[in-house]
Amino acid sequence: MNDKPSKGLLPPGMNDILPPDAAFETATVERLLSVFRGAGYEQVKPPLLEFEDSLLGGAGAAMTQQTFRLMDPASHAMLGLRADMTLQVARIATTRLDHEPRPLRLCYAGQVLQVSGSQMRPERQVGQAGIELIGSDLPRADAEAIILAYEALACLGVSKVSIDLNLPTLVTAVIEDLGLDDDVAALARAALARKDAGAIAALGAGVSDVLGSLLKAAGPADSALAALGKLKLPKSAMAACDRLGEVVALVRKDIPEIRLTIDPVENRGFEYHTGVAFVLFGIGVRGELGRGGRYLAGGGSNGTTFGVGISGNGGEPATGFTLFMDTVLRAVPPMDQPRRVYVPVDETAELRRALQGDGWIVVVGLEAVKDTGAEGLRLGCSHELIDGKPEVIKD
C-alpha cells in the first residue's frame, strides 16, 4: 500500500497523446480553425484559469459541478479551471470586445478539464474547437452555426454526419403551463430524460397526453415538425417550434442532403441554452462529435429565459458550437504519412534546408554510421539520401 505509483501512471480520465497522434490532432485543429477563419470568425485564446466568480457567474453556474477550483497563491482568490470554453468566449465578447460591431464572430481551440467523465466520454481532459456568433437573434444565425459545423467536419473528410436538433427549454415551458407541483414536475422531467413512455402515462391523462405527444414527436425533422405543429402548446413554446422550422428550412436550403432529426424533449447537456440547440453525430462513430445552440452571452441560465433575444438580465443573444476533438479524431480519415528522410551527419545545412523546403521531414544523424538505410529504418524514416537525393530505403 505504501508503494509509490509508477511515473507512467496518470489520474483517471487523463492520457498521454503520443506520436504520431499528437501531431495529427494539432494538424486537425489547425484545419478546423482555417475553416472557421475562412467564414469570418476571428480567433481568441482565453486563459486556462479565471476568477471563480467570473467563470461560474450567470450562465456559467451550469458548469459548477464540472469545474476544478483552487486558491490563487498570488491574489488569495478562488480560481476555476475551465471545463468549457463557450462561456469564456462569451465573456470576452461582452467585456473586452463589447465595443466591436455586432454580429461578432469568434473562434477558438484549446484544452478543458472536467471533474468527471461520462460513460460515453470517460476522458476528463478534452480538446475543444468551435465558434460563437454573438449579437444576433435571427434564425439565419442559428442556421449559420449548424451549417458551419457540418461544413467544417466535411472539410476534414467526415461526410456521414447526422444532426439532432433540440429545444432545451420546451419541456420547462410545457410543464409550467400544465401547472404541475414540484414533485410531479420532477417525475415528469426524469421520465422524459429516460424517454420512459410508461412513466409518462402513469402521470395521468391531463399530463401524459401532452408530454407523451412530445415524446412521440421525436424523429426525422419533417415528421417531427408536423407532429409538433398539431399540439396545443403554450405561446412561447409554439413560437420556438416555429423558429425551429425556419432554421431547418434555412439549413436545408444550403445543404439539401443533410441528415436532420429532432428530439423536442432532450435537454441534457444544454443547461444554459435558451433556444434551438443541436448535437452532431458521426454515423458509425462512438460518442458526440460536438454540440451547440443558442444562449445568452453574459446572461443567466435557461431557467430564467425562454426563446431568443435579449432578456431582462442584460444578456446578448448568441449561438455557436463546440467540437470535441477526441471524438472528431476517431471520425477523421487518417492522413497520409509524411515523407521522412535520413540525412547523414556530414551533409550540409543548405541541403537539409532545401529538403525541408520541399516538404520533407529531415532526420539528421548525430554520428557517422556505416549503413544509412538501416539507421534510417531504425529512426522511422522511409527514405535515405543517395547521391544527394532521397531514395526509398530497401529492406
RODO-2510 file (C-alpha; in nm, 4 decimals, decimal comma):
residues 395
     n   res          X          Y          Z
     1     m     0,0000     0,0000     0,0000
     2     n     0,2981     0,2300     0,0523
     3     d     0,4493     0,1675    -0,2899
     4     k     0,4931     0,4832    -0,4924
     5     p     0,2784     0,4992    -0,8075
     6     s     0,4514     0,4367    -1,1371
     7     k     0,5731     0,7539    -1,3094
     8     g     0,3786     0,6414    -1,6148
     9     l     0,0512     0,6167    -1,4218
    10     l    -0,1929     0,9031    -1,4757
    11     p    -0,5127     1,0041    -1,2926
    12     p    -0,8384     0,8559    -1,4266
    13     g    -0,9534     1,0285    -1,7421
    14     m    -0,6066     1,1632    -1,8280
    15     n    -0,3991     1,0364    -2,1187
    16     d    -0,0639     1,0970    -2,2821
    17     i    -0,1031     1,1526    -2,6555
    18     l     0,1970     1,0014    -2,8327
    19     p     0,3448     1,0261    -3,1846
    20     p     0,2013     1,0368    -3,4424
    21     d    -0,1380     1,1063    -3,2777
    22     a    -0,0316     1,4332    -3,1144
    23     a     0,0809     1,5800    -3,4468
    24     f    -0,2378     1,4515    -3,6121
    25     e    -0,4522     1,6287    -3,3513
    26     t    -0,2606     1,9544    -3,3898
    27     a    -0,2938     1,9429    -3,7683
    28     t    -0,6663     1,8645    -3,7441
    29     v    -0,7310     2,1539    -3,5078
    30     e    -0,5463     2,3896    -3,7401
    31     r    -0,7562     2,2691    -4,0344
    32     l    -1,0720     2,3438    -3,8365
    33     l    -0,9521     2,6894    -3,7370
    34     s    -0,8679     2,7596    -4,1008
    35     v    -1,2290     2,6778    -4,1972
    36     f    -1,3633     2,8988    -3,9173
    37     r    -1,1379     3,1891    -4,0122
    38     g    -1,2411     3,1485    -4,3751
    39     a    -1,6021     3,2057    -4,2680
    40     g    -1,5133     3,5356    -4,0981
    41     y    -1,4558     3,4097    -3,7419
    42     e    -1,1610     3,5721    -3,5653
    43     q    -0,9597     3,3609    -3,3225
    44     v    -0,9391     3,4312    -2,9488
    45     k    -0,7451     3,2499    -2,6772
    46     p    -0,8989     3,2530    -2,3270
    47     p    -0,6855     3,1650    -2,0214
    48     l    -0,6925     2,8247    -1,8541
    49     l    -0,7784     2,9814    -1,5169
    50     e    -1,0214     3,2561    -1,4265
    51     f    -1,1598     3,4034    -1,1086
    52     e    -1,4330     3,1714    -0,9848
    53     d    -1,6949     3,4492    -0,9702
    54     s    -1,6315     3,5342    -1,3347
    55     l    -1,6078     3,1797    -1,4697
    56     l    -1,9092     3,0435    -1,2806
    57     g    -2,1291     3,3527    -1,2697
    58     g    -2,4560     3,3811    -1,4615
    59     a    -2,4925     3,1029    -1,7167
    60     g    -2,1558     2,9653    -1,6022
    61     a    -2,3267     2,8310    -1,2905
    62     a    -2,4352     2,5371    -1,5058
    63     m    -2,0721     2,4195    -1,5137
    64     t    -2,0099     2,4420    -1,1381
    65     q    -2,0161     2,0671    -1,0732
    66     q    -1,7650     2,0041    -1,3528
    67     t    -1,5166     2,2760    -1,2569
    68     f    -1,1925     2,2239    -1,0634
    69     r    -1,1339     2,5104    -0,8188
    70     l    -0,8193     2,6191    -0,6370
    71     m    -0,6806     2,9031    -0,4298
    72     d    -0,4545     3,1501    -0,6097
    73     p    -0,1345     3,1959    -0,4033
    74     a    -0,0845     3,5417    -0,5574
    75     s    -0,4265     3,7019    -0,5053
    76     h    -0,5668     3,4604    -0,2418
    77     a    -0,8838     3,4483    -0,4539
    78     m    -1,0627     3,1330    -0,5656
    79     l    -0,9948     3,0372    -0,9254
    80     g    -1,1715     2,7983    -1,1606
    81     l    -1,0022     2,5781    -1,4224
    82     r    -1,2154     2,5916    -1,7328
    83     a    -1,4432     2,2970    -1,8023
    84     d    -1,5850     2,4550    -2,1178
    85     m    -1,4680     2,7361    -2,3457
    86     t    -1,8018     2,8679    -2,4763
    87     l    -1,8785     3,0917    -2,1806
    88     q    -1,5202     3,2199    -2,1709
    89     v    -1,5563     3,3384    -2,5293
    90     a    -1,8920     3,4926    -2,4404
    91     r    -1,7238     3,6808    -2,1537
    92     i    -1,4572     3,8143    -2,3903
    93     a    -1,7263     3,9268    -2,6341
    94     t    -1,9322     4,1091    -2,3732
    95     t    -1,6383     4,2736    -2,1931
    96     r    -1,3127     4,3132    -2,3860
    97     l    -1,4890     4,3244    -2,7245
    98     d    -1,8144     4,4949    -2,6243
    99     h    -1,7262     4,7904    -2,8478
   100     e    -1,6949     4,5764    -3,1624
   101     p    -1,9816     4,5819    -3,4162
   102     r    -2,2396     4,3032    -3,3995
   103     p    -2,2794     4,0323    -3,5014
   104     l    -1,9398     3,9380    -3,3611
   105     r    -1,7847     3,6175    -3,4926
   106     l    -1,5191     3,4477    -3,2798
   107     c    -1,3467     3,1077    -3,2966
   108     y    -1,1233     2,9193    -3,0552
   109     a    -0,9440     2,5951    -2,9763
   110     g    -0,7919     2,4615    -2,6558
   111     q    -0,7996     2,2052    -2,3772
   112     v    -1,0589     2,1849    -2,0993
   113     l    -1,0571     1,9834    -1,7769
   114     q    -1,3696     1,8415    -1,6156
   115     v    -1,4243     1,6935    -1,2713
   116     s    -1,5789     1,3763    -1,4093
   117     g    -1,6187     1,1986    -1,7400
   118     s    -1,9236     1,0132    -1,8656
   119     q    -1,9917     0,6619    -1,9821
   120     m    -1,9644     0,7762    -2,3438
   121     r    -1,6682     1,0083    -2,2768
   122     p    -1,4579     0,8882    -1,9821
   123     e    -1,1811     1,1359    -2,0659
   124     r    -1,1672     1,4344    -1,8319
   125     q    -0,9205     1,6413    -2,0331
   126     v    -1,0652     1,7070    -2,3769
   127     g    -0,9668     1,9270    -2,6685
   128     q    -1,2325     2,1665    -2,7958
   129     a    -1,2618     2,3753    -3,1107
   130     g    -1,5560     2,5910    -3,2015
   131     i    -1,7180     2,9210    -3,2892
   132     e    -1,9502     3,1734    -3,1280
   133     l    -2,1747     3,4150    -3,3165
   134     i    -2,2750     3,6902    -3,0755
   135     g    -2,5218     3,9757    -3,1095
   136     s    -2,7866     3,8349    -3,3452
   137     d    -3,1197     3,6712    -3,2607
   138     l    -3,2077     3,5927    -3,6245
   139     p    -3,2898     3,2365    -3,7349
   140     r    -3,0196     3,2783    -4,0000
   141     a    -2,7605     3,2952    -3,7190
   142     d    -2,8802     2,9596    -3,5811
   143     a    -2,8632     2,8143    -3,9308
   144     e    -2,5136     2,9553    -3,9903
   145     a    -2,3780     2,7760    -3,6820
   146     i    -2,5274     2,4430    -3,7895
   147     i    -2,4088     2,4816    -4,1490
   148     l    -2,0552     2,5791    -4,0466
   149     a    -2,0280     2,2828    -3,8080
   150     y    -2,1344     2,0476    -4,0860
   151     e    -1,9012     2,2041    -4,3435
   152     a    -1,6042     2,2085    -4,1060
   153     l    -1,6423     1,8356    -4,0443
   154     a    -1,6857     1,7764    -4,4172
   155     c    -1,3554     1,9577    -4,4794
   156     l    -1,1898     1,7019    -4,2502
   157     g    -1,3390     1,4176    -4,4526
   158     v    -1,6175     1,3383    -4,2060
   159     s    -1,9012     1,3026    -4,4555
   160     k    -2,1605     1,0906    -4,2746
   161     v    -2,2838     1,3396    -4,0157
   162     s    -2,6281     1,3430    -3,8568
   163     i    -2,7546     1,6484    -3,6658
   164     d    -3,0099     1,6123    -3,3876
   165     l    -3,1970     1,9381    -3,3191
   166     n    -3,3383     2,0191    -2,9751
   167     l    -3,5348     2,2854    -2,7890
   168     p    -3,3905     2,2609    -2,4356
   169     t    -3,6447     2,4948    -2,2740
   170     l    -3,9516     2,3424    -2,4379
   171     v    -4,0165     2,0922    -2,1583
   172     t    -3,9884     2,3658    -1,8929
   173     a    -4,2416     2,5835    -2,0748
   174     v    -4,4891     2,2962    -2,1137
   175     i    -4,4556     2,1787    -1,7528
   176     e    -4,5059     2,5330    -1,6229
   177     d    -4,8138     2,5707    -1,8443
   178     l    -4,9554     2,2466    -1,7028
   179     g    -4,9202     2,3888    -1,3507
   180     l    -4,7572     2,0768    -1,2058
   181     d    -4,6330     2,0816    -0,8468
   182     d    -4,2617     2,0371    -0,7860
   183     d    -4,2763     1,6635    -0,7132
   184     v    -4,4807     1,5749    -1,0215
   185     a    -4,2705     1,8080    -1,2361
   186     a    -3,9534     1,6322    -1,1178
   187     l    -4,1049     1,2924    -1,2022
   188     a    -4,2055     1,4194    -1,5463
   189     r    -3,8595     1,5590    -1,6204
   190     a    -3,6913     1,2372    -1,5118
   191     a    -3,9257     1,0258    -1,7236
   192     l    -3,8682     1,2444    -2,0299
   193     a    -3,4921     1,2303    -1,9800
   194     r    -3,5149     0,8487    -1,9788
   195     k    -3,7577     0,8516    -2,2738
   196     d    -3,9851     0,6407    -2,0491
   197     a    -4,3305     0,6418    -2,2106
   198     g    -4,4717     0,4156    -1,9374
   199     a    -4,3726     0,6559    -1,6609
   200     i    -4,5233     0,9462    -1,8552
   201     a    -4,8507     0,7584    -1,8963
   202     a    -4,8595     0,6925    -1,5210
   203     l    -4,8734     1,0683    -1,4526
   204     g    -5,2372     1,0819    -1,5630
   205     a    -5,4247     1,1716    -1,8772
   206     g    -5,4012     1,5515    -1,8434
   207     v    -5,0228     1,5379    -1,8259
   208     s    -4,9436     1,2309    -2,0304
   209     d    -5,1414     1,3478    -2,3340
   210     v    -4,9152     1,6493    -2,3871
   211     l    -4,5833     1,5098    -2,2649
   212     g    -4,6452     1,1750    -2,4333
   213     s    -4,7115     1,3528    -2,7625
   214     l    -4,3865     1,5459    -2,7253
   215     l    -4,2029     1,2215    -2,6644
   216     k    -4,3582     1,0590    -2,9713
   217     a    -4,2762     1,3584    -3,1920
   218     a    -3,9037     1,2751    -3,1968
   219     g    -3,7747     1,1592    -3,5334
   220     p    -3,6796     1,2897    -3,8792
   221     a    -3,7127     1,6670    -3,8979
   222     d    -4,0123     1,6840    -4,1335
   223     s    -4,2304     1,4391    -3,9423
   224     a    -4,1259     1,5844    -3,6060
   225     l    -4,2164     1,9381    -3,7112
   226     a    -4,5513     1,8166    -3,8436
   227     a    -4,6249     1,6408    -3,5139
   228     l    -4,5267     1,9468    -3,3088
   229     g    -4,7482     2,1674    -3,5255
   230     k    -5,0553     1,9648    -3,4235
   231     l    -5,0001     2,0048    -3,0485
   232     k    -5,1639     2,2654    -2,8257
   233     l    -4,8614     2,4247    -2,6671
   234     p    -4,8106     2,7477    -2,4717
   235     k    -4,7456     3,0550    -2,6842
   236     s    -4,3709     3,0711    -2,6145
   237     a    -4,3291     2,7016    -2,6961
   238     m    -4,5218     2,7382    -3,0221
   239     a    -4,3003     3,0321    -3,1203
   240     a    -3,9896     2,8233    -3,0518
   241     c    -4,1227     2,5360    -3,2645
   242     d    -4,1996     2,7794    -3,5479
   243     r    -3,8462     2,9153    -3,5246
   244     l    -3,7068     2,5623    -3,5350
   245     g    -3,8979     2,5095    -3,8599
   246     e    -3,7413     2,8265    -4,0040
   247     v    -3,3937     2,7097    -3,9075
   248     v    -3,4493     2,3672    -4,0650
   249     a    -3,5604     2,5312    -4,3895
   250     l    -3,2562     2,7605    -4,3974
   251     v    -3,0138     2,4756    -4,3326
   252     r    -3,1742     2,2570    -4,5989
   253     k    -3,1551     2,5415    -4,8492
   254     d    -2,7752     2,5439    -4,8192
   255     i    -2,7236     2,1688    -4,7647
   256     p    -3,0172     1,9734    -4,9152
   257     e    -2,8613     1,6351    -4,8375
   258     i    -2,8075     1,6992    -4,4650
   259     r    -2,9482     1,4455    -4,2160
   260     l    -3,1642     1,6285    -3,9607
   261     t    -3,3603     1,4787    -3,6735
   262     i    -3,5492     1,6490    -3,3902
   263     d    -3,5836     1,5425    -3,0277
   264     p    -3,8119     1,8007    -2,8619
   265     v    -3,7688     1,6688    -2,5055
   266     e    -3,3892     1,6328    -2,4924
   267     n    -3,2159     1,8892    -2,2690
   268     r    -2,9280     1,7026    -2,1032
   269     g    -2,6036     1,8911    -2,1548
   270     f    -2,7870     2,2109    -2,2551
   271     e    -2,8057     2,3643    -1,9095
   272     y    -2,7506     2,7252    -2,0218
   273     h    -2,9081     2,7155    -2,3676
   274     t    -3,2150     2,9251    -2,4447
   275     g    -3,3322     2,8246    -2,7924
   276     v    -3,2520     2,5998    -3,0874
   277     a    -2,9701     2,3611    -2,9923
   278     f    -2,8101     2,0678    -3,1703
   279     v    -2,5853     1,7642    -3,1340
   280     l    -2,3542     1,6352    -3,4070
   281     f    -2,3110     1,2612    -3,4571
   282     g    -2,0922     1,0693    -3,6974
   283     i    -2,2558     0,7577    -3,8358
   284     g    -2,0550     0,4612    -3,7069
   285     v    -1,8577     0,6801    -3,4627
   286     r    -1,8936     0,6343    -3,0856
   287     g    -1,9937     0,9488    -2,8964
   288     e    -2,0856     1,3030    -2,9949
   289     l    -1,8751     1,4932    -3,2450
   290     g    -1,9924     1,8179    -3,0891
   291     r    -2,2883     2,0239    -2,9788
   292     g    -2,4076     2,3815    -2,9885
   293     g    -2,7030     2,6149    -2,9844
   294     r    -2,8492     2,9434    -2,8696
   295     y    -2,7730     3,1011    -2,5343
   296     l    -2,7375     3,4424    -2,3691
   297     a    -2,3825     3,5770    -2,3681
   298     g    -2,3324     3,7421    -2,0328
   299     g    -2,6813     3,6446    -1,9247
   300     g    -2,8418     3,3919    -1,6957
   301     s    -2,9196     3,0240    -1,7368
   302     n    -3,2099     2,8896    -1,9359
   303     g    -3,4130     2,8593    -1,6185
   304     t    -3,4931     3,2305    -1,6442
   305     t    -3,5457     3,2782    -2,0156
   306     f    -3,7339     3,1028    -2,2913
   307     g    -3,6836     3,1596    -2,6611
   308     v    -3,4382     3,4093    -2,8069
   309     g    -3,3368     3,7697    -2,7872
   310     i    -3,2014     3,9883    -2,5120
   311     s    -3,3656     3,9179    -2,1786
   312     g    -3,4127     4,1402    -1,8792
   313     n    -3,0880     4,0148    -1,7281
   314     g    -2,8818     4,2005    -1,9893
   315     g    -2,7505     3,9045    -2,1885
   316     e    -2,6726     3,9282    -2,5578
   317     p    -2,8296     3,6760    -2,7964
   318     a    -2,5665     3,4288    -2,9142
   319     t    -2,5258     3,0928    -3,0793
   320     g    -2,2349     2,8664    -3,1653
   321     f    -2,0951     2,5170    -3,1332
   322     t    -1,8105     2,3207    -2,9804
   323     l    -1,6454     2,0196    -3,1442
   324     f    -1,4971     1,7523    -2,9146
   325     m    -1,1594     1,6626    -3,0573
   326     d    -1,1348     1,3126    -2,9074
   327     t    -1,4465     1,2043    -3,0980
   328     v    -1,3651     1,4078    -3,4084
   329     l    -1,0251     1,2406    -3,4367
   330     r    -1,1914     0,8975    -3,4336
   331     a    -1,4065     1,0069    -3,7281
   332     v    -1,1405     1,1781    -3,9404
   333     p    -0,9770     0,9621    -4,2098
   334     p    -0,6057     0,9049    -4,1405
   335     m    -0,3668     1,1480    -4,3040
   336     d    -0,1015     1,0363    -4,5485
   337     q     0,2233     0,9501    -4,3761
   338     p     0,4727     1,2360    -4,4165
   339     r     0,7865     1,1819    -4,6224
   340     r     1,0732     1,1252    -4,3809
   341     v     1,4353     1,1087    -4,4957
   342     y     1,7501     1,0173    -4,3047
   343     v     2,0426     1,2534    -4,3746
   344     p     2,3983     1,1608    -4,2657
   345     v     2,5699     1,3845    -4,0131
   346     d     2,8260     1,5200    -4,2619
   347     e     2,5756     1,6656    -4,5105
   348     t     2,5425     2,0437    -4,5338
   349     a     2,2829     2,2586    -4,3614
   350     e     2,1927     2,4028    -4,7028
   351     l     2,0894     2,0579    -4,8253
   352     r     1,8832     1,9983    -4,5118
   353     r     1,7036     2,3299    -4,5535
   354     a     1,6363     2,2600    -4,9223
   355     l     1,4792     1,9231    -4,8395
   356     q     1,2647     2,0791    -4,5672
   357     g     1,1568     2,3477    -4,8128
   358     d     1,0391     2,0693    -5,0452
   359     g     0,8199     1,9255    -4,7688
   360     w     1,0476     1,6532    -4,6344
   361     i     1,0811     1,5698    -4,2664
   362     v     1,4588     1,5575    -4,2265
   363     v     1,6188     1,3413    -3,9568
   364     v     1,9885     1,4280    -3,9336
   365     g     2,2242     1,1705    -3,7867
   366     l     2,4242     1,2677    -3,4802
   367     e     2,7216     1,0494    -3,5676
   368     a     2,8603     0,8670    -3,8705
   369     v     2,7120     0,5214    -3,9434
   370     k     2,8100     0,2500    -4,1908
   371     d     2,4589     0,1669    -4,3111
   372     t     2,2448     0,4797    -4,3528
   373     g     1,9487     0,2751    -4,4759
   374     a     1,9390     0,0592    -4,1629
   375     e     1,9833     0,3649    -3,9418
   376     g     1,7035     0,5426    -4,1278
   377     l     1,4677     0,2497    -4,0792
   378     r     1,5570     0,2349    -3,7106
   379     l     1,4587     0,6014    -3,6745
   380     g     1,1333     0,5634    -3,8629
   381     c     1,2439     0,7038    -4,1988
   382     s     1,1077     0,5873    -4,5330
   383     h     1,3950     0,7354    -4,7382
   384     e     1,7710     0,7732    -4,7205
   385     l     1,9992     1,0164    -4,9010
   386     i     2,1823     0,8676    -5,2026
   387     d     2,3952     1,0960    -5,4208
   388     g     2,2275     1,3958    -5,2615
   389     k     1,8729     1,2777    -5,3411
   390     p     1,6101     1,0974    -5,1267
   391     e     1,5607     0,7344    -5,2249
   392     v     1,3248     0,4743    -5,0786
   393     i     1,5056     0,2580    -4,8260
   394     k     1,5146    -0,1013    -4,9464
   395     d     1,4592    -0,3763    -4,6936
***
